[in-house]
Amino acid sequence: MDIAVNRPPPVPLAPAAPARAHLRNRLQRNRSVIPGFGLTMGLTLAWLSLIVLIPLSTVFIRSAGMGWSEFLAAGFSPRAVAAYRVSFGTAFAAAFVNGVFGLLTAWVLVRYEFPGKRIVNGLVDLPFALPTAVAGIALAAIYAGNGWVGQWFEPLGIQLAYTPIGITLALIFIGLPFIVRSVEPVLEDMSAEVEEAALSLGARPWQVFTRVILPAIMPSLLTGFALAFARGVGEYGSVIFIAGNMPFKSEIAPLLIVTQLEQYDYAGATAIATVMLVASFAVLLLINLIQAWSRGRMQA
Amino acid sequence: MITLDGITKTFGGYRALDNIDLEVKDGEFLALLGPSGSGKTTLLRIIAGLAFPDAGTVAFDGEDVTGLKVADRKVGFVFQHYALFKHMTVADNVGFGLSVRKRGQRPPKAQIRARAEELLELVQLGGLGNRYPAQLSGGQRQRVALARALAVEPQLLLLDEPFGALDAKVRKTLRRWLRDLHKQMGLTSIFVTHDQEEALELADRVVVMDHGVIEQIGTPEQVYMEPATAFVSDFVGETNHLPGGIHVRPHEFRIVEDGGQPVIVESIFRKGGVWRIEGSLASHAEVVELDLDATLAPPSPGDTIRIVPRRLKTFPQSGATSHDQA
């Protein structure tokens, strides 16, 4: 008690001290405990340039060699536009379907224990591991007019294989793991307590889903959607077997690029490639913005 | 009034609750106290409707609610880790219970917002309605969780280790504050804790549980001063086990010049306003802890002091050993 009373009043800091302290804090904050930032960052940038940026930039450089009118003619020919529509349309539809069923799959894998769970878990990753051509052949066999599944739709006048529906089916197959694996950790992280809290406040099960669970997993669902969509736009191997590849109907843009190349039309191929690149980038940017917005609200 | 009758719950062969009977009076602040695995949280969840008993009934005011789901029981539940909705503002969290009501019973948006502000004011978080949970401290989050539970005007408030995740200082302030709030609102409340100090400070009555059975129900005073079993004596407050099933609290020893039991002092340190002496009984090689008025000169390690208990409780030894295994 006495000691506390007799303690001298704190000495006021010299006027310059706060500024100096501030600077020191900043320097200290910038110094990382984990060494090697300079080296690893340098290597990362060099590697990314070599692997990603330089190859992509050649696409632009090549197409820049063409004139505007030439570029537009090649990149936006009716056949190319139709191919974009097929590529982006089917990729979007497939990513959307995967969003629903991938979420369901992730939910089942996280929330329930059942015999054979490990096998189901492994099945989800199969589309990752399988050579896409194998998937393409298998899917074409099943969904063709005389295949296991296709034969039931044929009499109804619905053709699955060799139409955009077939392409979408292939892309659903390819994209499933992206959604499941993006959503799974977030669902696992979400405690059952949050759901119980909502229930205890009188929420009905569907309200718990739409108002509590879905908003919480939205950022990861969007990530999965973006990944599945990007993969779908670029997918080639599994699609060409089932697509039928008819110009204006079921021809995807990557296939059109290959076709152009086979005809030694490098300029036309790069023009289409450039359009694809810009469009994909724009879509990913948009999804990322939405994601950043919804994530920012939660972490602030 | 809440009446539990013969509540039994097993988890895969393990008896979490064994034939529990309990009555909670209106307006009472009741503590379920016990170590982990004693079944206290399971019991709270059964009262809430978040878990269902294998046998027995739960009745609110004489009405059997055993089969009712949590959404239909009109209880407020506060979770240990807050369980706030991270993507909603604090005000939206508090208003959630009102906003999910059926269309006919749902108040208009402005009214929900006003009610949320009012409750935030009550839990001393006025003006923070537009923040997100991530922007609040642990103590503030727990108060949001409480306001959210109160928003639906429950007839019963249930709190599961409400201060468990908070640091000691915040816990103490929040504890006092919760006690005042309970006095002010008079809402029947049950809270679960493993912290005997918390139970003794807050509760009107304490239910001490162990291994799925109730060991004692009583006021904090009764539970501390008149423990019904060796387990209660051991779990609530500190107790020395002396030979012959004798339990003596550290502060219930007296130092005497002659007679008594000789104790060799092993270590001594200041524990708040008393000296805490750890020594061994010369006769039985048992470790004893005793408190000595800190205004007196303390003995030194190695000294022999002579002690007599001022007050003691004797329990059958077989009971004591079976609980010691716990």
Interface residues (C-beta under 8 A of the other chain):
Chain A: S191 E193 V194 E196 A197 A198 L199 S200 L201 G202 A203 R204 Q207 R211 V212 P215 A216 M218 S294 R297 M298 Q299 A300
Chain B: A48 G49 L50 K69 V70 A71 V75 G76 F77 F79 H81 A83 L84 F85 K86 H87 M88 F96 G97 V100 R101 Y132 A134 Q135 A145 R148 A149 A151 V152
